[in-house]
Amino acid sequence: MPFARRSHELWRELELEGDEPLLHDTGGLIICPAAGDTDERWGDFVGATEGVAQRADLDFERLDPAMARRRFPGFRIGDHEAVGFEPAGGLVMAEFAVTAHLAAARRRGAATHVNTTVTGIDTASSGAIVRTDRGDHRARRVVVCAGPWTASLSDARRLRVTRQEVYWFEADLDIWHSERNAFAIWAGAEMADYLGVFAVPPNAPLQAVKLVPEQFAIATDPATVDRTISDNDAERFFETMVAPRLNGVTNRCVNRSVCLYTNTTDDHFLIDTLLDSENVTVVSACSGHGFKHSAAIGEALAQQATGLDHLDLEPFRRNHRQPW
Ligand SMILES: Cc1cc2nc3c(=O)[nH]c(=O)nc-3n(C[C@H](O)[C@H](O)[C@H](O)COP(=O)(O)OP(=O)(O)OC[C@H]3O[C@@H](n4cnc5c(N)ncnc54)[C@H](O)[C@@H]3O)c2cc1C
């Protein structure tokens, strides 16, 4: 919660420096089968989220399915499903946020080296040498946040990388505009039934509903992963996952993309130094739920690296959890 709250403030501060809205206050729907009738990974996800909201003093509404269908007509919520609504939830525009962070860092004097590949990190007692295809950099402190490639640059060997598919479908914006609809985390009875549904923000480059299923069954390698999605895959996804569950979405798939999740074995964050050097910190991707915390995690890491007070990162160290 401290990271969620601080990130919320930081997105708003960062927005003031540029022209693009970064955070849209849509509210968030959480839908899952009634307790006891779902995959154990999800459990009673609505009840658990309500508990977190209560402890954090955040608004959280329980909706009965009929009320939820009236209020959010894009969702064909079943009578057997539990529904929660978090009014403070929202959408962060990921690409604009990354661009804005880079620009803000440069304005404050940071040097950025894009299109540069790190080939290795040599640790030393006084710091580390970052080796790249365009020369070496010496530093007292290094923070590695390489997403799916983290294992190749650190001793975090047990991270699991999975291939994920993202789809954008044409939709009726009277229903799906982000000012009239929430985002939804929709768990099903099986893991394979999960659907992330994102309403369409006004500054989204593609004015289409973004839909994200999840799979954790098959691991992959970022170097060799198949980045294509066939027309057949898109059709099957629409028939099985979209048409039965959403209103106002057509079968015209306007874009699709493969991306990667990188997760620890217990799905929690991983933020810790290398076993053989206190000077190199590794930050896991915490995929599927990490981006919204990234502004505050980045701030805390920068403060830690420069010896300033920061939010507590201790709970994410490896000795509190399973090994990497
Ligand atoms: C389908 C999908 C949906 C998601 N949905 C959500 C969501 O709804 N909410 C949420 O909060 N999060 C979500 N996430 C997770 C979020 O995208 C990640 O948590 C976040 O992007 C992780 O950031 P990162 O900086 O750790 O890694 P990344 O974003 O993967 O960035 C790693 C960077 O390191 C660079 N890199 C790697 N190796 C090298 C090297 N050797 N040299 C130089 N550069 C290198 C890569 O090029 C890349 O730019 C989702 C992710 C996916 C894939």
Ligand as a Chemical Component Dictionary entry (heavy atoms), coordinates in Angstrom:
data_LIG
# 
_chem_comp.id                   LIG 
_chem_comp.type                 NON-POLYMER 
_chem_comp.pdbx_formal_charge   0 
_chem_comp.three_letter_code    LIG 
# 
loop_
_chem_comp_atom.comp_id 
_chem_comp_atom.atom_id 
_chem_comp_atom.alt_atom_id 
_chem_comp_atom.type_symbol 
_chem_comp_atom.charge 
_chem_comp_atom.model_Cartn_x 
_chem_comp_atom.model_Cartn_y 
_chem_comp_atom.model_Cartn_z 
_chem_comp_atom.pdbx_ordinal 
LIG C1  C1  C 0 0.453  -8.675 -20.899 1  
LIG C2  C2  C 0 0.944  -7.867 -19.723 2  
LIG C3  C3  C 0 0.022  -7.183 -18.962 3  
LIG C4  C4  C 0 0.403  -6.481 -17.844 4  
LIG N1  N1  N 0 -0.527 -5.812 -17.140 5  
LIG C5  C5  C 0 -0.154 -5.121 -16.057 6  
LIG C6  C6  C 0 -1.128 -4.411 -15.319 7  
LIG O1  O1  O 0 -2.300 -4.415 -15.654 8  
LIG N2  N2  N 0 -0.744 -3.720 -14.234 9  
LIG C7  C7  C 0 0.560  -3.701 -13.840 10 
LIG O2  O2  O 0 0.839  -3.053 -12.850 11 
LIG N3  N3  N 0 1.514  -4.377 -14.534 12 
LIG C8  C8  C 0 1.175  -5.083 -15.623 13 
LIG N4  N4  N 0 2.105  -5.769 -16.315 14 
LIG C9  C9  C 0 3.443  -5.867 -15.770 15 
LIG C10 C10 C 0 4.343  -4.735 -16.150 16 
LIG O3  O3  O 0 4.362  -4.589 -17.547 17 
LIG C11 C11 C 0 5.705  -5.114 -15.652 18 
LIG O4  O4  O 0 5.627  -5.340 -14.269 19 
LIG C12 C12 C 0 6.700  -4.011 -15.916 20 
LIG O5  O5  O 0 6.765  -3.699 -17.276 21 
LIG C13 C13 C 0 8.043  -4.485 -15.462 22 
LIG O6  O6  O 0 8.947  -3.450 -15.627 23 
LIG P1  P1  P 0 10.470 -3.745 -15.663 24 
LIG O7  O7  O 0 11.117 -2.419 -15.845 25 
LIG O8  O8  O 0 10.864 -4.567 -14.484 26 
LIG O9  O9  O 0 10.696 -4.689 -16.927 27 
LIG P2  P2  P 0 10.445 -4.374 -18.464 28 
LIG O10 O10 O 0 9.324  -3.440 -18.667 29 
LIG O11 O11 O 0 10.422 -5.699 -19.141 30 
LIG O12 O12 O 0 11.756 -3.608 -18.879 31 
LIG C14 C14 C 0 13.013 -4.259 -18.936 32 
LIG C15 C15 C 0 13.891 -3.416 -19.821 33 
LIG O13 O13 O 0 15.232 -3.896 -19.719 34 
LIG C16 C16 C 0 15.788 -3.859 -21.023 35 
LIG N5  N5  N 0 16.891 -4.843 -21.046 36 
LIG C17 C17 C 0 16.838 -6.159 -20.771 37 
LIG N6  N6  N 0 18.050 -6.724 -20.886 38 
LIG C18 C18 C 0 18.897 -5.744 -21.257 39 
LIG C19 C19 C 0 20.292 -5.703 -21.541 40 
LIG N7  N7  N 0 21.080 -6.778 -21.465 41 
LIG N8  N8  N 0 20.834 -4.511 -21.885 42 
LIG C20 C20 C 0 20.072 -3.395 -21.950 43 
LIG N9  N9  N 0 18.731 -3.378 -21.692 44 
LIG C21 C21 C 0 18.168 -4.535 -21.356 45 
LIG C22 C22 C 0 14.650 -4.246 -21.937 46 
LIG O14 O14 O 0 14.913 -3.822 -23.254 47 
LIG C23 C23 C 0 13.505 -3.476 -21.297 48 
LIG O15 O15 O 0 13.429 -2.166 -21.795 49 
LIG C24 C24 C 0 1.764  -6.466 -17.455 50 
LIG C25 C25 C 0 2.701  -7.137 -18.241 51 
LIG C26 C26 C 0 2.303  -7.841 -19.356 52 
LIG C27 C27 C 0 3.355  -8.554 -20.174 53 
# 
loop_
_chem_comp_bond.comp_id 
_chem_comp_bond.atom_id_1 
_chem_comp_bond.atom_id_2 
_chem_comp_bond.value_order 
_chem_comp_bond.pdbx_ordinal 
LIG C1  C2  SING 1  
LIG C2  C3  SING 2  
LIG C2  C26 DOUB 3  
LIG C3  C4  DOUB 4  
LIG C4  N1  SING 5  
LIG C4  C24 SING 6  
LIG N1  C5  DOUB 7  
LIG C5  C6  SING 8  
LIG C5  C8  SING 9  
LIG C6  O1  DOUB 10 
LIG C6  N2  SING 11 
LIG N2  C7  SING 12 
LIG C7  O2  DOUB 13 
LIG C7  N3  SING 14 
LIG N3  C8  DOUB 15 
LIG C8  N4  SING 16 
LIG N4  C9  SING 17 
LIG N4  C24 SING 18 
LIG C9  C10 SING 19 
LIG C10 O3  SING 20 
LIG C10 C11 SING 21 
LIG C11 O4  SING 22 
LIG C11 C12 SING 23 
LIG C12 O5  SING 24 
LIG C12 C13 SING 25 
LIG C13 O6  SING 26 
LIG O6  P1  SING 27 
LIG P1  O7  DOUB 28 
LIG P1  O8  SING 29 
LIG P1  O9  SING 30 
LIG O9  P2  SING 31 
LIG P2  O10 DOUB 32 
LIG P2  O11 SING 33 
LIG P2  O12 SING 34 
LIG O12 C14 SING 35 
LIG C14 C15 SING 36 
LIG C15 O13 SING 37 
LIG C15 C23 SING 38 
LIG O13 C16 SING 39 
LIG C16 N5  SING 40 
LIG C16 C22 SING 41 
LIG N5  C17 SING 42 
LIG N5  C21 SING 43 
LIG C17 N6  DOUB 44 
LIG N6  C18 SING 45 
LIG C18 C19 SING 46 
LIG C18 C21 DOUB 47 
LIG C19 N7  SING 48 
LIG C19 N8  DOUB 49 
LIG N8  C20 SING 50 
LIG C20 N9  DOUB 51 
LIG N9  C21 SING 52 
LIG C22 O14 SING 53 
LIG C22 C23 SING 54 
LIG C23 O15 SING 55 
LIG C24 C25 DOUB 56 
LIG C25 C26 SING 57 
LIG C26 C27 SING 58 
# 
